[in-house]
């Protein structure tokens, strides 16, 4: 009888430890997705980074969707994204008495993004600002729809340079 009770307790405790270790394994290897509020905040933030002028804003070219997908895939960006969303909302509340960054007008959003860009090197918001700006610009200008405001007609290949009828001059 005593061995049966011990075997039962070992099984229960072992199963519990197995479940806990599986959960910890999942958290570390498969980061969770961003919440709807976080993705909405990030969409607005990306449009502050690349606003519309002669060319469309970042969200019009799906840069926001691409970046959010990358953030959810890369666990080194997921936690900074979450912390930056909290920081953006907290600063919106403390500076403008509006509880959410996405509810601010464009001028105040730009002020807060400016604070993030001028934050001390190594802070979460500065890291996230620099990283996402670089990625956003890369994805934005890779899209041919952004080229019209640059008066860029696209890469010369495969058509080559048809206006060049002769070989370059050798010096």
matplotlib code that plots the C-alpha trace (Angstrom):
import matplotlib.pyplot as plt

x = [0.0, 2.8, 4.6, 1.4, 0.9, 4.5, 4.3, 1.0, 2.7, 5.7, 3.5, 1.5, 4.5, 6.4, 3.5, 3.2, 6.9, 6.6, 3.7, 5.5, 8.7, 6.7, 5.1, 8.4, 9.9, 6.9, 7.3, 11.0, 10.9, 7.6, 6.8, 3.2, 1.5, 0.9, -2.5, -4.9, -4.2, -0.4, -0.7, -3.0, -0.5, 2.4, 0.5, 0.1, 3.7, 4.9, 2.8, 4.6, 7.9, 6.9, 4.0, 2.2, 3.2, 3.7, 4.1, 1.7, 2.2, 3.8, 0.4, -0.8, 2.1, 1.5, 4.8, 3.0, 1.8, 5.2, 6.9, 4.3, 4.8, 8.6, 8.2, 6.0, 8.5, 11.6, 11.6, 14.4, 11.9, 8.7, 9.5, 10.9, 7.8, 5.5, 7.6, 7.6, 3.8, 3.4, 5.9, 4.1, 0.8, 2.2, 3.9, 0.7, -1.2, 1.4, 2.1, -1.3, -3.7, -4.8, -4.6, -3.5, -0.8, -3.1, -5.7, -3.3, -3.3, -0.4, 1.6, 1.6, 2.5, 5.5, 6.6, 6.5, 8.3, 10.9, 11.4, 11.9, 14.5, 16.4, 16.3, 19.5, 21.4, 20.6, 17.1, 14.3, 12.4, 15.6, 16.5, 13.0, 12.8, 16.2, 15.5, 12.0, 12.9, 15.6, 13.4, 10.4, 12.5, 13.9, 10.5, 8.9, 11.4, 11.5, 7.9, 7.7, 4.6, 6.9, 9.2, 6.9, 7.7, 11.4, 11.1, 12.7, 11.4, 12.9, 16.0, 17.8, 17.8, 16.6, 16.1, 19.6, 20.2, 18.4, 19.5, 23.1, 23.7, 27.5, 29.9, 31.3, 34.4, 37.7, 40.1]
y = [0.0, 2.4, 1.9, 2.5, 5.8, 6.8, 5.8, 7.8, 10.9, 10.5, 10.3, 13.4, 15.5, 14.3, 15.1, 18.6, 19.2, 18.1, 20.5, 23.4, 22.7, 22.4, 25.7, 27.4, 25.8, 27.2, 30.7, 30.9, 29.3, 30.5, 34.1, 35.1, 37.4, 41.1, 42.2, 44.2, 47.3, 46.9, 46.3, 49.3, 51.4, 50.2, 50.9, 54.5, 54.7, 53.4, 56.0, 58.6, 57.2, 57.4, 59.8, 60.3, 63.3, 63.0, 59.3, 57.2, 56.6, 53.3, 51.7, 52.3, 50.1, 47.4, 48.2, 48.0, 44.5, 43.4, 44.9, 43.5, 40.0, 40.4, 41.5, 38.5, 36.2, 37.7, 37.3, 39.9, 42.5, 41.3, 42.4, 45.8, 46.3, 45.6, 47.9, 50.7, 50.4, 50.8, 53.7, 55.5, 55.2, 56.2, 59.3, 60.2, 60.1, 62.0, 64.6, 65.2, 63.5, 61.1, 57.5, 56.1, 57.1, 56.2, 58.7, 61.7, 64.1, 63.9, 66.8, 65.2, 61.8, 63.4, 65.0, 61.6, 59.9, 62.7, 62.0, 58.3, 59.2, 61.4, 59.0, 57.8, 55.2, 51.7, 52.5, 50.2, 53.0, 54.2, 50.6, 50.0, 53.4, 52.9, 49.2, 49.8, 53.0, 51.1, 48.2, 50.4, 52.4, 49.3, 47.7, 51.0, 51.9, 48.3, 48.8, 50.3, 52.4, 54.6, 55.5, 58.0, 60.8, 60.1, 60.4, 57.0, 54.8, 51.6, 49.6, 49.6, 45.9, 43.9, 46.6, 48.1, 51.7, 52.2, 55.9, 54.8, 53.8, 53.7, 52.2, 54.4, 56.4, 54.8, 57.2]
z = [0.0, 0.9, -2.4, -4.3, -2.6, -3.3, -7.0, -7.3, -5.8, -8.0, -11.1, -10.1, -9.2, -12.3, -14.5, -13.0, -13.5, -17.1, -17.7, -16.1, -18.1, -21.3, -20.6, -19.9, -23.1, -25.1, -23.7, -24.5, -28.0, -29.2, -28.1, -28.0, -30.3, -29.8, -28.5, -30.7, -28.7, -29.2, -32.9, -33.3, -31.3, -33.5, -36.7, -35.7, -34.6, -37.9, -39.7, -37.6, -38.7, -42.3, -42.8, -46.0, -48.2, -51.9, -51.3, -49.2, -45.5, -44.2, -43.5, -47.1, -48.3, -45.6, -43.9, -40.6, -41.3, -42.4, -39.3, -36.9, -38.4, -38.0, -34.4, -33.6, -35.2, -33.4, -29.7, -29.4, -30.7, -29.0, -25.5, -26.6, -28.7, -25.7, -23.5, -26.1, -26.5, -22.7, -22.7, -25.6, -23.8, -20.4, -22.0, -23.8, -20.5, -18.5, -21.2, -22.8, -20.4, -23.2, -22.2, -25.5, -28.1, -30.9, -29.8, -30.0, -32.9, -35.4, -33.8, -30.4, -31.8, -33.5, -30.2, -28.5, -31.4, -31.2, -27.5, -28.3, -31.0, -28.6, -25.7, -24.1, -26.2, -24.9, -23.6, -24.8, -26.6, -28.4, -29.4, -30.7, -32.5, -34.2, -35.2, -36.5, -38.3, -40.2, -41.0, -41.9, -44.4, -45.9, -46.5, -47.6, -50.3, -51.5, -52.6, -56.1, -55.0, -52.9, -55.8, -57.5, -55.1, -55.7, -59.5, -59.7, -62.5, -61.1, -61.5, -64.9, -65.3, -67.2, -69.8, -69.3, -70.3, -73.6, -73.9, -73.9, -77.6, -77.3, -74.8, -72.1, -72.9, -71.7, -70.0]

ax = plt.figure().add_subplot(projection="3d")
ax.plot(x, y, z, "-o")
ax.set_aspect("equal")
plt.show()
